[in-house]
Amino acid sequence: MKSISLTVIVVLTIVGKCTAQGTAMRPTTHQLDAVFSKDVAFSEAIANKTPKPRRHVPWFVEKFKVSAGVFLTVNNTDVQIAGNNGNIATDIDLENDLGFKTTSTTFLGDFQWRSSSRSRFDLSYYSIHRNSTANLQKTVQFGDHTYNVNTTVNAYFNTDIYRFSYGYAILSKPNYEAGLLIGAHVVKAGLGLSITGSNVSASVQDNFGVTAPLPDFGIWGGYAFGRDWAINGEFDYLALTVDNIYGRILGYNFSVTYRPVKQLNVSLGYTGLNCRVDATEDHLNGHIKWGYNGPTLTAAFTFGRKGWD
C-alpha cells in the first residue's frame, strides 16, 4: 500500500504541474515509465529485505528477574581485635568460645536485568545478625580490655552484604550459556564484647566495625535440561589491599531451578561466602575471618519484553 500511494502522489503531482502550464506540458510516456520503474524497484527492495535473525537462548534467560528466599547458614567465625594497650589479642572462635549458634536463617534478595541476551546486571543483598551470652572458659584479650575466665559476657556479630556484578555470556546457545563476571561485595561488619557488674566495678565494652568493598572476578553458567528444568552455577574470588584494609573473598552458588508456571521459577541451591578482612579502625586493629555456607530456597518472578527468541 505504501508503494502504491507513493506512485499515485508522484503521478498526480506531475499531472497537476502540466495542467497548470497547459496541455503542451502533459507528462510523456517516458516520464510515467520512469516513475513506475522507481516504484517497482522500491517494492522489490522492500520484498527482498532480509529481517535480522532472532537469537535462541535458554528458557531461563529473562529480561527482568526479582528473586527472594531464605538462606540457612552454617557459620564459622574467627576474630582477633587488638587495642593500643600493648597486649596481644586473643584468637576467638565465636561459636566455640562465645556460644554463638552454628546455624542461623536469613532473608536474601536479588534483582537481575538482562540488557541483552548476553549481558546481565545483578544486585543482591542479605544480612546476618547474631548475638550470644556466654560464660568464658578462658581469659580473653579483646580490644582495650581483658575479660577474665568465668566472666559472663554479651557479644554480637552483625554483617550486611551488598553485591553488584556484571556478567557477559561468552557462550550463548539455545540450551546453555557460560561467561565471565566482574563485581564487588560491600561487606559491613560489626562485632563487640561487653560485661556489666560481675567481676568488674563498672560496665566494660569494646566494639569494632568496618565497611570493606571487596571486588571480585568470576565465572558463571547455566544449562537447561528440559523445558522447565535448569541448573545454574557461579564462582568468584579475589584478594587485594585497599588503603588500611586487606580483604579476601570466595563466593559460590549452585542451584537447580524449576518453572511450575510461566513467569515463576523456584530454585533449590547451595551458597557459600567466605571472607577475610584485616583492618585498622580508630585505635583498634582487627582480623576477622568468617564463612557462611548452606542451602537456599528462592522464588523468582520474571517479566519484561525480551528482544530475543
Stockholm file with secondary structure:
# STOCKHOLM 1.0

chainA/1-309         MKSISLTVIVVLTIVGKCTAQGTAMRPTTHQLDAVFSKDVAFSEAIANKTPKPRRHVPWFVEKFKVSAGVFLTVNNTDVQIAGNNGNIATDIDLENDLGFKTTSTTFLGDFQWRSSSRSRFDLSYYSIHRNSTANLQKTVQFGDHTYNVNTTVNAYFNTDIYRFSYGYAILSKPNYEAGLLIGAHVVKAGLGLSITGSNVSASVQDNFGVTAPLPDFGIWGGYAFGRDWAINGEFDYLALTVDNIYGRILGYNFSVTYRPVKQLNVSLGYTGLNCRVDATEDHLNGHIKWGYNGPTLTAAFTFGRKGWD
#=GR chainA/1-309 SS CHHHHHHHHHHHHHHHHHHHTCGGGCCCHHHHHHHHHHHHHHHHHHHHCCCCCCCCCCTTCCSEEEEEEEEEEEEEEEEEEECSSSCCCCCEEHHHHSCCCSEEEEEEEEEEEESSSSEEEEEEEEEEEEEEEEECSSCEEEBTEEECTTCEEEEEEEEEEEEEEEEEEEEECSSEEEEEEEEEEEEEEEEEEEECSTTSSSCEEEEEEEEEEEEEEEEEEEEECSSSEEEEEEEEEEEEEETTEEEEEEEEEEEEEEEEETTEEEEEEEEEEEEEEEEEETTEEEEEEEEEEEEEEEEEEEESCCSCC
#=GC SS_cons         CHHHHHHHHHHHHHHHHHHHTCGGGCCCHHHHHHHHHHHHHHHHHHHHCCCCCCCCCCTTCCSEEEEEEEEEEEEEEEEEEECSSSCCCCCEEHHHHSCCCSEEEEEEEEEEEESSSSEEEEEEEEEEEEEEEEECSSCEEEBTEEECTTCEEEEEEEEEEEEEEEEEEEEECSSEEEEEEEEEEEEEEEEEEEECSTTSSSCEEEEEEEEEEEEEEEEEEEEECSSSEEEEEEEEEEEEEETTEEEEEEEEEEEEEEEEETTEEEEEEEEEEEEEEEEEETTEEEEEEEEEEEEEEEEEEEESCCSCC
//
